[in-house]
Amino acid sequence: MSALRSYFTVGEVRAAEAELFTRVPEGVPMRRAAHGLATVVAGELRERCGGVTGRAVTLLVGSGDNGGDALWAGAFLRRRGVAVTAVLLDPARAHTKGLAALRKAGGRVTDRVEAPDLVVDGIVGISGRGGLRPHAAKLVAALHAPIVAADLPSGVDPDTGAVDGPAVRADVTVAFGAYKPVHALAAVQCGRIELVPIGLRLPEPSLGALEPASIGATWPVPGPADDKYTGGVTGVCAGSATYPGAAVLCVGAAVAATSGMVRYAGSAVDEVLNRFPEVIATRRVADAGRVQSWVFGPGAGTGAVARERLAEILSTELPVVVDADGLTLLAAEPDMVRNRTAATVLTPHAGEFARLTGCPVGADRVAAVRDLAESWQVTVLLKGRATLVAAPERSVLVNEAGGSWAATAGAGDVLSGVLAAVLAAGGDPWWSAAAAARVHALAANLAAHTDASAGAPISSSRLVTHLPEAIGVLRRLASPDRAQSRPPG
């Protein structure tokens, strides 16, 4: 079972392609890619239209190899009885051999889209930057048919996933040879993603995603010799008179994420115990007792008392998750964490990230989160639909949520509680942050689609109740004989 799905930058893919060209005859990689593209298109026609023969496909063809991929795919589709027309956006620079193959197979060249069953986007490949040019943008805007993108949706940056102008929003994207960052960072533009191997030999990735089954196999659950202390004791310092609910959500998440015990320190003792009587609660950090990780910040405030509590927690040799108000305090005093020897995980959203660094995240979110992690020597979880996790001298991990159901008040409090629970069980901070993000996203999707109001926006309270179900789904994906009782640490 592979633990990681890898994503490769344009530079890494180009280098691998150059090496491949030394091993195989000219044109073979393109025809491999095109055959895979044609196979996916045929499958879509079969699924959507009930068959392949007699269906109509339009190719939107740009210059260069991406257009060549589309043209060769059109030739393969003609051999399956598909009526194929190609709209050449730059006829003088169309791929010569691909165009010849399409015409030889009986494909037509036209200057307009003629109500096809499906469209293939072969406008711009991985060398493209910026939005679509006006003519291409006009054609794409007028489309009503499903779109299958060749390698990536045109107009979307391949390395950052940024959309800077008009762009294709595909129903399916066929990745050639390797997944690229765009496939994780702009998944909403890509639709379903299918990988077609073409024989690339790729380096160690700088961006990856934990495979769901690998998370399920290593999520902390009690073993035969465990008790409530060895199962991970999570400390939570959150909430205030103004925001007691943040404490309830954070504590509830730690309880639901299989902590052996949760200890709470803060002013929301009554509210926490009313919801979770199994929690050990006190008002002072010093009275909380022994824990194996801390989470500080959700609803905690930014005054002198909150600052003292944060400093007290950071003075320990325990892993600490800092979220919400805690990040605001750190933005004013970054040295509070920069000199820690124990693990520290910061969990900012974009606004909090800007406060920490003094500048916006920008289009290249991967570079931004990596820079903060290296500069402060901490683990950083940058929230978003594509959540990023960076740690010093490690590849960046990405978790694409598959939806925006967790974009609701209090969801970040839940995530920090889950993360602290995994750390308490001995998890490596880098792995724990990415695994917690996956469980959090899955719980949000389950809450949105399995309750009576299926497909409706959710509350963070409902998100908490679906955490055990999400963990169970991931564990069922794992092979029972590979399941462990402790996360990587």
Sequence and secondary structure as in RCSB ss.txt:
>XXXX:A:sequence
MSALRSYFTVGEVRAAEAELFTRVPEGVPMRRAAHGLATVVAGELRERCGGVTGRAVTLLVGSGDNGGDALWAGA
FLRRRGVAVTAVLLDPARAHTKGLAALRKAGGRVTDRVEAPDLVVDGIVGISGRGGLRPHAAKLVAALHAPIVAA
DLPSGVDPDTGAVDGPAVRADVTVAFGAYKPVHALAAVQCGRIELVPIGLRLPEPSLGALEPASIGATWPVPGPA
DDKYTGGVTGVCAGSATYPGAAVLCVGAAVAATSGMVRYAGSAVDEVLNRFPEVIATRRVADAGRVQSWVFGPGA
GTGAVARERLAEILSTELPVVVDADGLTLLAAEPDMVRNRTAATVLTPHAGEFARLTGCPVGADRVAAVRDLAES
WQVTVLLKGRATLVAAPERSVLVNEAGGSWAATAGAGDVLSGVLAAVLAAGGDPWWSAAAAARVHALAANLAAHT
DASAGAPISSSRLVTHLPEAIGVLRRLASPDRAQSRPPG
>XXXX:A:secstr
  SEEEE  HHHHHHHHHHHHTTS TTHHHHHHHHHHHHHHHHHHHHHHS STT EEEEEE SHHHHHHHHHHHH
HHHTTT EEEEEESSGGGS HHHHHHHHHTT EEESS    SEEEEES  TT  SS  HHHHHHHHT  S EEEE
SS TTB TTT  B SS    SEEEEESSB THHHHTHHHH EEEEE         SEEEE HHHHHHHS    TT
  TTTT EEEEE   SS HHHHHHHHHHHHHTT SEEEEESS HHHHHHH TTSEEESSGGGS   SEEEE TT 
 SSHHHHHHHHHHHTSSS EEE THHHHHHHH THHHHT SS EEE   HHHHHHHHSS   S HHHHHHHHHHH
HTSEEEE SSEEEEE TTS EEEEE SSSTT STTHHHHHHHHHHHHHHTT  HHHHHHHHHHHHHHHHHHHHHH
STTTTS   HHHHHHTHHHHHHHHHHHS GGG  SS   
